[in-house]
């Protein structure tokens, strides 16, 4: 049972890092530090967009964009951290 929760925790942690990498890359591209003409940068950005955009678009439907600031990644990170903590509190209180 403990291994299932460790696996879920690892998956959520990896997805959190993908969200952070996506946000950092989009900032670096917005400030012209990175160029999307570079194939490596484009492939990483494309992969992170494909993994995060379906969930972020659902959050963007409920949360308005404040000017040019998109807080949907922050909301998703908070929701994933809450989900991870909730899983461990409800289903595995004595394991950890």
Secondary structure by P-SEA (a helix, b strand, c coil): caaaaaaaaaaaaaaaaaaaaaaaaaaaaaacccccccaaaaaaaaaaaaacaaaaaaaaacccccccccaaaaaaaaaaaaaaaaaaaccccccc
